[in-house]
Amino acid sequence: MLAAVGVDVLLLAPVNLVRDQGLRRGDVRLLAVMAYATPLGSALILGLFGMAALTPALLIGGLTVAGAESISR
């Protein structure tokens, strides 16, 4: 339960603020990056709280998200 609250407070609230700013400014790239970074960040926070396993697949996913963001520039 604590991990779910942590994910909400530490990740989803700031993401909603960034999404709102992206919509107001019309920054589509920012919205695309946040769409992929949100689940990744949630998985990392859950892993830090011991509620999920930090696996090599998560590392590969993170590198994929970072690579996609750098290509989109």
C-alpha positions in Angstrom: 0.0 0.0 0.0 2.8 2.4 0.8 4.4 1.7 -2.5 1.2 2.6 -4.3 1.0 5.8 -2.5 4.6 6.5 -3.2 4.1 6.0 -6.9 1.2 8.3 -6.9 2.8 11.1 -5.0 6.3 10.8 -6.3 5.6 10.1 -10.0 2.0 10.5 -11.1 1.4 14.0 -9.7 4.4 15.6 -11.3 3.7 13.8 -14.6 0.2 15.2 -14.6 1.6 18.7 -14.2 4.1 18.1 -17.0 1.4 16.7 -19.2 -0.7 19.8 -18.6 2.2 22.1 -19.5 2.9 20.0 -22.6 -0.7 20.3 -23.7 -0.8 24.1 -23.1 2.5 24.7 -25.0 1.8 22.1 -27.7 5.1 20.2 -27.0 4.2 16.8 -28.5 7.7 15.3 -27.9 7.5 16.0 -24.2 4.2 14.2 -24.0 5.5 11.2 -25.9 8.6 10.9 -23.6 6.4 11.2 -20.5 4.0 8.5 -21.9 6.9 6.0 -21.9 8.8 7.3 -18.9 5.8 7.1 -16.5 5.5 3.3 -16.4 9.3 3.0 -16.3 9.5 5.4 -13.3 6.6 3.5 -11.6 8.5 0.2 -12.0 11.7 1.8 -10.6 9.8 3.2 -7.5 8.1 -0.1 -6.9 11.5 -1.8 -7.1 13.0 0.6 -4.6 10.2 -0.2 -2.2 10.7 -3.9 -2.7 7.3 -4.5 -4.4 8.8 -5.4 -7.8 12.0 -7.0 -9.0 14.6 -4.8 -10.7 15.5 -7.1 -13.6 17.7 -6.8 -16.7 14.5 -6.4 -18.8 13.8 -3.2 -16.9 17.3 -1.9 -17.7 16.8 -2.7 -21.3 13.4 -0.9 -21.2 15.0 2.2 -19.7 17.7 2.3 -22.3 15.1 1.9 -25.0 13.1 4.8 -23.6 16.3 7.0 -23.4 17.4 6.0 -26.9 13.9 6.8 -28.3 13.9 10.2 -26.7 17.4 11.0 -28.0 16.4 9.9 -31.5 13.2 12.1 -31.5 15.1 15.3 -31.1 
